[in-house]
Amino acid sequence: MFQEVHVARQAIYDRDNRPVAYELLFRALPDATCSLRNDELASWQVLSAGFLDIGLDSLLNGRRALVNVPRNMLLDERIYSLPADVIGLEILEDVVPDGEVLDMCRALRARGYLLVLDDYIGQAFSEPLLDVIDWVKVDLRALENGDSAKLARALKRRNLRLLAEKVETEEERDMALAAGYDYFQGYFLHRPKVVGGRSLTSNLQAKLKLLQLLGSSDFSLNKVRAIIESDVGLCYRLIQYSNSVRFGARHAITGLRQCLMRLGEDETRRWITIALLPTLAPGGSSEVTESALTRARMCELLTKDAGPLIFPAQAFMAGMFTLMDAVLRLPKPEVVEQLGLSKELSDALLHRGESALGTLLQLVEAYESCLPEELQPLCEQLGVTLEAASDAYIQALQWTAEVTGVQEPALQR
């Protein structure tokens, strides 16, 4: 029997804080039908899930995927079936670079595959691999700051590109940037550094009013129209969105009211999120926008399994607001206060608490972070199956890819 795997992804950023690739993450789910834990099996299965179940277009949005490759998989000729322009091969740190491994690396590079050495901290036995790879992934948590900078200088002399992993804060990212690292991976984007506050321009205040309205029980299409009618850019986006093929044949637009009525309340809520997040995110970061949308949609989809205690529109808002501190670069308590969210939403966002909504947020975050040991009890609490969580994640990725249509710069070897 095959082992069930839990597939998610973690973004890799360039020096301009743009996502350029995803590492595909996978773990055996707690109720897997096969007890064998095997990195090679999991790698093949996550690729199968990516190609067949989810679809790489939805999973990657035009970026490259990095997949862990143990020795046996590296030497397996089936690896040539993977598209070289899409898949990067992350060679695990315990792979011994004997003649067979080095020859295969040369052959793969000749065919255009991106090769990455995982978890390098200067270990001598891995050094032969440095001559046959493109990137080196350095574990910052295993090195002192001075050592990581020293290692970066040595690797740069070999014309290698450097990826700093386990970057947990923006300060760590800044230090790695100064040391010469090219790419960065970690949770720093979701835990932004706060320097003072952020002054709110009148334009930003109008956008925050829309977000505040999303979390309010007093939501109405008339109130949406009153906020956006003085903003030419938002009016244009609304007309464009409501006149898309998703809502039937095109019709002549006579006013904002017609657009809003055509969408209805639920779709208008989605439009507000899609329209506003890219303009609020730091540097126009598409990754934080996509993550927020994916969480929102996954939360919404799971309400059909989680029982009547959670309303879909409320779940969508809660999922989106989990990353609003990263979007606005403000502390989460300040964001919650400025948006005037309901007590239930506020408690779920700030404390997770004992509410079903808070549990749903924990479930989505556990799935996204590939933490199956936390995921299973959360699923049991809400009466959600692991298959339902996986299906919701896949559908959320596909929906996010559809509504954002992100185009990113090509990744350099």
URCOR-V129900 format. One record per residue. N is the residue number from 1. SS is DSSP state (H for helix, E for strand, C for the rest). OMEGA is omega in whole degrees, -180 to 180 (NA if undefined). BURIAL is + if it has 24 or more other ideal C-beta (glycine too) atoms within 12 Angstrom, else -. Layout:
N SS OMEGA BURIAL
N SS OMEGA BURIAL
//
This chain:
1 C 178 -
2 C 179 -
3 C 178 +
4 C -180 +
5 E -179 +
6 E -173 +
7 E 172 +
8 E -177 +
9 E 175 +
10 E -173 +
11 E 173 +
12 E -173 +
13 E 174 +
14 C -176 +
15 C 176 +
16 C 177 -
17 C 177 +
18 C 177 +
19 E -179 +
20 E -179 +
21 E 173 +
22 E 165 +
23 E 176 +
24 E -176 +
25 E -180 +
26 E 177 +
27 E 172 +
28 E 178 +
29 C -174 +
30 C -178 +
31 C -178 -
32 C -177 +
33 C 179 -
34 C -175 -
35 C -178 -
36 C 175 -
37 C -172 -
38 C -177 -
39 H -180 +
40 H 179 +
41 H -179 +
42 H -180 +
43 H 178 +
44 H -177 +
45 H 179 +
46 H 175 +
47 H 177 +
48 H 178 +
49 H -179 +
50 H -178 +
51 H -167 +
52 H -172 -
53 H -176 +
54 H -173 +
55 C -175 -
56 H 178 +
57 H 179 -
58 H -175 +
59 H -170 +
60 H -179 +
61 C 176 +
62 C 180 +
63 C -180 +
64 E 175 +
65 E 172 +
66 E -178 +
67 E 178 +
68 E -177 +
69 E 172 +
70 C -174 +
71 H -175 +
72 H 179 -
73 H 179 +
74 H -177 +
75 C -180 +
76 C -176 -
77 H 176 -
78 H -179 -
79 H 179 +
80 H 179 -
81 H -180 -
82 C -179 +
83 C -175 -
84 C -178 -
85 C -178 -
86 C -172 +
87 E 170 +
88 E -175 +
89 E -177 +
90 E -175 +
91 E -176 +
92 C -172 +
93 C -179 +
94 C 178 -
95 C -180 +
96 C -176 -
97 C 176 +
98 C -176 -
99 H -179 -
100 H 179 -
101 H -178 +
102 H 178 +
103 H 180 -
104 H 178 +
105 H 178 +
106 H -180 -
107 H 180 -
108 H 179 +
109 H 179 +
110 H 179 -
111 C 174 -
112 C 179 -
113 C 172 +
114 E -180 +
115 E -177 +
116 E 174 +
117 E -174 +
118 E 170 +
119 E 179 +
120 E 176 +
121 C 177 +
122 C -178 +
123 C -172 +
124 H -173 -
125 H -180 -
126 H -172 +
127 H 179 -
128 H 180 -
129 H -177 +
130 H 179 +
131 H -173 -
132 C -180 +
133 C -179 +
134 C -178 +
135 E 171 +
136 E -180 +
137 E -174 +
138 E 180 +
139 E -177 +
140 H -178 +
141 H -178 -
142 H -177 -
143 C 169 +
144 C -177 -
145 H 180 -
146 H 180 -
147 H 180 -
148 H 177 +
149 H 179 +
150 H 178 -
151 H 179 +
152 H 180 +
153 H -179 -
154 H -179 -
155 H 179 +
156 H 179 -
157 C 177 -
158 C -179 -
159 C 177 -
160 C 173 +
161 E -171 +
162 E 178 +
163 E 177 +
164 E 180 +
165 E -176 +
166 C 175 +
167 C -171 +
168 C -179 +
169 C 179 -
170 H 176 +
171 H 178 -
172 H 177 +
173 H 179 +
174 H 178 -
175 H 179 +
176 H 177 +
177 H 179 +
178 H -180 -
179 H 176 +
180 C 179 +
181 C -176 +
182 C -175 +
183 E -172 +
184 E -180 +
185 E -180 +
186 C -175 +
187 C -172 +
188 H -178 +
189 H 180 +
190 H 178 +
191 C -171 -
192 C 175 +
193 C -180 -
194 C 178 -
195 C -175 -
196 C 177 -
197 C 177 -
198 C -180 -
199 C -176 -
200 C 175 -
201 C -179 -
202 H 180 -
203 H 179 -
204 H 178 -
205 H 179 -
206 H 179 +
207 H 178 +
208 H 175 +
209 H 177 +
210 H 178 +
211 H 178 +
212 H 179 +
213 H 179 +
214 H -177 +
215 C -176 +
216 C 174 -
217 C -177 -
218 C -177 -
219 C 174 +
220 C 180 -
221 H 178 +
222 H 179 -
223 H 175 -
224 H -179 +
225 H -179 +
226 H -179 -
227 H -171 +
228 H -171 +
229 C 178 -
230 C -179 -
231 C -175 +
232 H -178 -
233 H 180 -
234 H 178 +
235 H 180 +
236 H -179 -
237 H 180 +
238 H -180 +
239 H -180 +
240 H -178 -
241 H -176 +
242 H -178 +
243 C 180 -
244 C -177 -
245 H 179 -
246 H -176 -
247 H 176 +
248 C -177 -
249 C 179 -
250 C 178 -
251 C 176 -
252 C -178 -
253 C 180 -
254 C 180 -
255 C -179 -
256 H -179 +
257 H 179 -
258 H 179 -
259 H -176 +
260 H 179 +
261 H 179 -
262 H -179 +
263 H -172 +
264 H -173 -
265 H -175 +
266 H -179 -
267 H 176 +
268 H 176 +
269 H 179 +
270 H -179 +
271 H 179 +
272 H 180 +
273 H -178 +
274 H -177 +
275 H -171 +
276 H -171 +
277 H -179 +
278 H -178 +
279 H 180 +
280 H -174 +
281 C -178 +
282 H 178 +
283 H -178 -
284 H -174 -
285 C 179 +
286 H -177 +
287 H -179 +
288 H 176 +
289 H -179 +
290 H -180 +
291 H 180 +
292 H 179 +
293 H -180 +
294 H 177 +
295 H -178 +
296 H -178 +
297 H 179 +
298 H 177 +
299 H -179 +
300 H -178 +
301 H -176 +
302 H -179 +
303 C 180 +
304 C 177 -
305 C -173 +
306 C 177 +
307 C -173 -
308 C -176 -
309 C -177 -
310 C 178 +
311 C -178 +
312 H -178 +
313 H 179 +
314 H 179 +
315 H 178 +
316 H 180 +
317 H -179 +
318 H 179 +
319 H 180 +
320 H -176 +
321 H 178 +
322 C -180 +
323 C -177 +
324 H 176 +
325 H 177 +
326 H 180 +
327 H -175 +
328 H -177 +
329 C 176 +
330 C 176 +
331 C -176 -
332 H 177 +
333 H 180 -
334 H 178 -
335 H -179 +
336 H -180 +
337 H -178 -
338 H -177 +
339 H 178 +
340 C -176 -
341 C 178 +
342 C -179 +
343 H -179 -
344 H 178 +
345 H -179 +
346 H -179 +
347 H -179 -
348 H -177 +
349 H -174 +
350 H -173 +
351 C -173 -
352 C 170 +
353 C -177 -
354 C -176 -
355 C 177 +
356 H 179 +
357 H 177 +
358 H 178 +
359 H 178 +
360 H 178 +
361 H 177 +
362 H -180 +
363 H -179 +
364 H 179 +
365 H 178 +
366 H 178 +
367 H -178 +
368 H -178 +
369 C -180 +
370 C 179 +
371 C -174 +
372 H 180 +
373 H 174 -
374 H -175 +
375 H -174 +
376 H 179 +
377 H 178 -
378 H 176 +
379 H -179 +
380 H 179 -
381 H -176 +
382 H -177 +
383 C -180 -
384 C 177 +
385 C 177 -
386 H 178 +
387 H 179 -
388 H 178 +
389 H 179 +
390 H 179 +
391 H -180 +
392 H 179 +
393 H -180 +
394 H 180 +
395 H 180 +
396 H 177 +
397 H -179 +
398 H 179 +
399 H -180 +
400 H 178 +
401 H -178 +
402 H -173 +
403 H -179 +
404 H -180 +
405 C -174 -
406 C 171 +
407 C -176 -
408 C 178 +
409 C 180 -
410 C -179 -
411 C 179 +
412 C 173 -
413 C NA -
//
